[in-house]
């Protein structure tokens, strides 16, 4: 049976993408006045995806990915930062707006409440920096609900590397087969967890899939949910034959 449920943070429990889009729109509106917010939001999303991935693979430092995002975003708008300090200052100002837009998904607390009532233990694995992710948990009132928080920044390996999933299971003292991992990214989260021996759950809030996604879901055997409200029933029904003896 599932004794530990591990969650991703950004875009799983925490509405990261919405906060990013609101944050950059507010930031550029104040700096540049009226702008085409939607196009800039899309470009900011793309730059985050690109440069944050470079950080996760070790190509850039955490602060380095911030500076690259700031530079690449502002250059087409005619702004060149004189140095890293100037890029960092711009990014910190954006973060004020990002933080202002922080919010949980409406299904987060009800799901954690429902799981808590079953005696399941709750943890987190997130590809990020410990301090920054803990600040989100604190601001969202989640700190006391998450027993163990594993971050790639602290551990040194990022999802989908199986080592980070196994490390979290060890922190709880359970076998991977006794743990489920829930996240919004099919490959990084759900299939990564399944490859490490956990029950992988893909939270696909949009419901949009590609033929490649469908094939990957079928091949990996991960479960797919549209909202966190589906999770408690899914885990209760998960076949016990998949778990180790206990
Ligand atoms: Mg995520």
Boltz pocket constraint, residues with backbone or C-beta under 6 A from the ligand:
constraints:
  - pocket:
      binder: B
      contacts: [[A, 8], [A, 9], [A, 10], [A, 11], [A, 12], [A, 183], [A, 184], [A, 185]]
      max_distance: 6.0
